[in-house]
């Protein structure tokens, strides 16, 4: 009977929902993904209640694939209708494909009933998001055979570009995995180019390598912020840092073109050099001032003034064009043009003056990649040409020296022989140094192992235990598994020392350590000497019952073990305190040892040779 009513509900949605809502998105159990186009929107100053029920609102339809209203500071309301034609509830993901939006409030409504609501954006903490992702994702649960609406209220000082798409969760996961793989490869490639230039600067001390490395690092950071990864990994607290970081990085990247250009285009025109110098410092000054301006004004200042400054750089570069450095110069101009194109494209995406259908920022990515490759080629080619010129100069000097003085040839031959001998000695010393370093590394490993072990019992020491306890507490909290701690103490140990001597006491401690180690079967279980005759056992993923069994086995084994010293048989017993819990506060690791120690103290007070757990028995 229930299936019959569900089937009737589906027929109602399919037959009559087109007359109730405008252009709804139809989804079924076979739905994969769909880009949401022709969304309805309004810039009227309406309230949440008016958006849901008022019929007097002038909802407009967006005719392009991506809704982009330019640099508009008015809050934007959007409405999307969705009908579920299946007989089951469907869980979908609504993706707002612009991670730079300040604040997006999403309301999932059926009739006048709000099914869910959430608020996300880069001006809000990452913890507010139901799906912890750099993208703006909202889970939607569509009731079976239903017609629901999704309302979005968008506020952003950096432009109202709101591309929307609807995904089935597993389909989105596949898409995101492929995207992150490609993004990681390309961005990693740019970062590797930046690191390579910085390493080349370390070897060659050519400043243009350092400038290029810093510029590529700035481009890499810009891409990280544009795609939301900067917000997720560098600034998840929700401070409005991302919208100002991007124009700042644009300006810093633009300013770094000046020193690179001065290295590539060697010129005697001091007027052009001074112009470049002061323009670069003006860009740095504007970058600092932007942090004290409203975000929309700072972004406008960047996207309007930066293309003008880059155009000036391009004109100056054309006037400084040097035929002797043709290949580096052309590569530099290509890199500058690619960066200029990326800025223009970003400006068109933000301001949208011609109602362009600018959706993804792939062109910015491509421009940055071309810019990175071109600049790397330019500076490497410049280095090779300078090196070749230096080699040719050296060869000419040597030829002149040979023609003028035969004695100089002999001296050069002797110098060459000495150089070869020196290189051979250096290689030999380098090999010896590598062997020595390898031996030193082995010794360091041995020393580190000794630092973690107690010399008497060959168990872990207190220092290692403190670190291991913190790690196991974090694992317990992350995996929500119980962590057990057993504190063990040798009963009447002082009497053993006083009656039989410290050597016998040491043997008793060693025997105790061996007994404990024999009862620990799992690789993650650890025993450490906590101090004197006291031991502590860490049992990850072990409930209280299991810890009590192990503690009791250890206690019985100790009670049944005899120590024979000089023909004298010595018996000893152990007292144990046990505490087990799922860690809640990783900042208080001492709670586990404190509670176990209290249980141990209670065991001592109530007769010794027993196991007591915390909370203490009444």
Buried (B, 14 or more C-beta within 10 A) or exposed (E): EEEEEBEEBBEEBEEEBEEEBEEBBBBEEEBEBBBBBBBBBBBBEBEBEBBBEEEEBEBEEBEBBBBBBBBBEEBBBBBBBBBBBBBEEBEBBBBBBBBBBBBBBBBBBEEEEEBBEBBBBBBBEBEEBEBEBBBBBBBBEBBBBBBBBBBBBBBBBBBBBBBBBBBBEEBBEBBBEEEEEEBEEBBEBBBEBBBBBBEBBEEBEBBBBBBBBBBBBBBBBBBBBBBBBBBBEEBBEBEBBBBBBBBBBBBBBBBBBBBBBBBBBEBEEEEBBEBBEEBBEBBBEBBEEBEEBEBBEBBBBBBEBBBEBBEEBBEBBEEBEEEEBEEBBBBBBBBBBBBBBBBBBBBBBBBBEEEBEBBEBEBBBBBBBBBBBBBBBBBBBBBEBBEEEEEEEEEEEEEEBEEEEEEBBEEEEEEEEEEEEEEEEEEEEEEEEEEEEEEEEEEEEEEEEEEBBBEEBEBBBEEBBEEBBBEBBEBBBEEEBBBBBBBBBBBBBEEBBEEBEEEBBEBBBBBBBBBBBEBBEEEEBBBBBBEEBBBBBBBBBBBBEBBBEBBBBBBBBBEEBEBEEEEEEBEBBBBBBBBBBEBEEBEEBEBBBBBBBBBBBBBBEEEBBBBBBBEBEE
